[in-house]
Amino acid sequence: MHYKPAEIEPKWQAAWDKEKAFKTSENLEALQGKPKYYILDMFPYPSGAGLHVGHPEGYTATDVLARLKRMQGFAVLHPMGWDSFGLPAERAAMRSNEHPAAITRRNVDNFRRQIKRLGFSYDWDREIATSSPDYYRWTQWIFLKLYEKGLAYLAEVPVNWCPALGTVLANEEVKDGKYVETGDPVERRLMKQWMLKITVYAERLLEDLEGLDWPEGVKEMQRNWIGKSIGAEISFLVDGTKEKLTVFTSRPDTLFGATYCVVAPEHPLLTQIVSAACRAGVDRYVKEVTQKTDLARTDLAKEKTGVFTGGHALHPVTGKPIPIWVADYVLMSYGTGAIMAVPAHDERDYEFAVKYQIPVVPVIQPKEGPMPEGAAFSGDGRLVNSDFLNGLSVEEAQKKMVEWLAREGKGQGRVQYRLRDWLFSRQRYWGEPIPIVHREDGTIVPLTASDLPVELPPVDKYQPTEDGKPPLARAGAAWLDVTLPDGAKAQRETNTMPQWAGSCWYYLRYLDPKNENAPWNPKAEKFWMPVDLYVGGVEHAVLHLLYSRFWHKVLYDCGLVSTKEPFRRLFNQGMILAYSYRDHDGKYYHPSEVEEKEGEWVTKSGGRKVVSQIEKMSKSKLNVVNPDEVIDEYGADAMRLYEMFMGPLEQTKPWQMAGVEGVYRFLHRVWRLAVDERNGELAGRVVDAPGTSEPELWKLLHRTVKKVREDTENMQFNTAISQMMIFVNEATNTKTVPREILKTFLRVLASYAPHLAEELWQRMGETTLIAFASYPSFDLSLCVQDEVTVVLQVNGKKRDEIVVSKTLGKDELEKIALSSEKMLKFMDGKPAKKVIVVPGRLVNVVV
């Protein structure tokens, strides 16, 4: 009767399903009086590839915590669903001409099966999918709220257009002029698109970060993305015209150091600024630049490029003409689309000025030492070469210059944000239809809540039409054509929403997923929100989290949610990597195809040398580890335990099957503590005696209960498991294991290895699930260790260690150290010059 997870685990998964063990009550009155804990995973996109072992890392962590919190008496909400709209399913549909819904449904079924095999305690009655009409009905409803508040609008904007896919791509999907997933070329086009005014919320999105328990790195990424700059708008008269070139600068104190201006290639004044002699060169440059993405244009590492326009601006203080250039690193979408360049005090401007031989005029003298040579100086100091600002500090000069500009009518103080409005529409099929119709006269009419959902219609193909319209334009007139209540004719919007839309608010639908009359019950929202812990990858640190926070604040302003922020605490798990094997020609080999010989990796057939390296898991590198294979060989509990034992959750680490083998052996030891493997009966060492009958094990148990609880709550899962291993090792070496001790330990283990814990709990005579048991308490007085390990050193090097009473004084420790045989050996007969004693820690003998 050995430990057989293949028999145990399906049994208990079926029992949990039958009893709906992890269903969260919808009766809010029944939950009153309990502390609540809403624990949320960033829900997955159900790809055709299924899960690899890296995906469940965060899910395992949240499940351990969810199980612990239930045992502590919390009302726990722990749901799962699917971010199921998006481009991958649409591309698969294009290849196979199968409906994306069918592909997505198949993928979801596989993901759900894999996740259930790991025994996660999700409330499956709350399962959602963003591509289900009963879900996206409410995504459309929220869009109408945005439209009602004037936050959704149509605008002609430059976009990343992929001709091969026939759709707009986000900046993050484009690199070096190509779509990152397929390598298809991307070009810039002006197109009419739906936009959301996220910029209206820039300051609140920035301010409210401060009260969140999030990783500081994530908060800093959001601050940088929002990009708040306090400065001034300054007007430069364009020489020879009546036009004014307005620039934004965060450093108005450096105005006297401005030696040139730069405008974006899309700037509306460019045609009036450029001279006849320079027009051909400017036109060529602008055409070249417009094919680049904003990210490529502002890459700090790239070499700066630009063209002189032939025009000049008049300096607002001195009246002297300074040249106007056009350059790709200035964006029309940021600030005013024009800058004043101060090369002495801005590294980017300095590089540009040196390249094109433009004067560099320093206006800030460092507090100490001379100006740096061959670089810009961006530090603090006193103003020089600046007329009425001379001698002032940077802070004083900024204030005085802003006052002067306002008084002279040449500028004003202003706060600027890097954040741009959200480009919201896509020319795709597999997304939420936008609930808008267009009258024949071009006016826009939003639909009403009773018109929702606007369901996706059938189409003959999922590609854009031959004349470049979105795939929804292929729908028949029965869907496209609408007669309004006043009898007017209109046509439906054929763009769809981006994948971000459904993931912006899914945490709210989990609160009340079957509600047909509202997106959620206000009472449920008030009880459960905000999310207490949100766990997911750092790759979503900016956009998903920023967009969710934006929508949440809009809903808050509409009186539809009770909290200003959706996620109280955020935790980013690290990535799990894998070993890959590649030869010198770049060909990858599956681990089963290689072996180690004489310290080198070679292919089993042919003996070709390969290099082993740790990389991200991918099918192309043949290093994907399928959780099904791990569970088949070692069981779900072993996989769960290993995922948490690999190292700190937030760190990136490599997957190693030998590590799974190690925790599998640990689970065997737990099994043998309770079960006699000869007959399957309760082990003879398990006795009906009080826990105090094994006093040292009793103390260790209380220390284990305390440490596992605290470490789990602090998401230090690896050290919690280490403590359980210490306990099992000690329990294995005792003469008896009191039933009270073993049952208490099983309640500690239950969050981590729930299947094994349930099985042993039942074998010990319990008739209810251990998942319903309470987490054990501990006696703090028993957690204080009476003995400590003291390290003995000779000349700072460890030579021995002793276990002694915590109360042992300096003199006693010194005597023990000086009589230790190992210490005397390394002292080599020499007398002690000095003995350093740190009670409870170490004794160092200097000879």
Secondary structure, DSSP 8 states (H G I E B T S, - for coil): ----HHHHHHHHHHHHHHHTTT---S-HHHHTTS-EEEEEE------TT---TTTHHHHHHHHHHHHHHHHTT-EEE---EE---SHHHHHHHHHH---HHHHHHHHHHHHHHHHHHTT----GGG-EETTSHHHHHHHHHHHHHHHHTT-EEEEEEEEEEETTTTEEE-GGGEETTEETTT--B-EEEEEEEEEE-GGGGHHHHHHGGGGSB--HHHHHHHHHHH-EEEEEEEEEEETTSS-EEEEEES-GGGGGG--EEEE-TT-TTHHHHS-GGGHHHHHHHHHHHTTS-HHHHT-TTS---EEEEEEEEE-TTT--EEEEEEETTS-TTSTTSEEEE-TTS-HHHHHHHHHTT------EEESSS---SSS---S-EEE-S-GGGTT-BHHHHHHHHHHHHHHHTSEEEEEEES---EE--BS-SSS-B-SEEEETTS-EEE--GGG--------S-SS--TTS--GGGGS-HHHHEEE-TTS-EEEE---B--THHHHTSHHHHTTSTT-SSSSS-HHHHHHH-SBSEEEE-GGGTTHHHHHHHHHHHHHHHTTS-S-S-SBSBEEE---EEEEEEE-TTS-EE-GGGEEEETTEEEETTT--EEEEEEE---GGGT----HHHHHHHH-HHHHHHHHHHSS-TTS-EE--HHHHHHHHHHHHHHHHHHB-TTTSSB-TTEESS-GGGSHHHHHHHHHHHHHHHHHHHTT-HHHHHHHHHHHHHHHHHSS-EEHHHHHHHHHHHTTTSHHHHHHHHHHTT--S-GGGS------HHHHS-SEEEEEEEETTEEEEEEEEETT--HHHHHHHHHT-HHHHHHHTT---SEEEEETTTEEEEE-
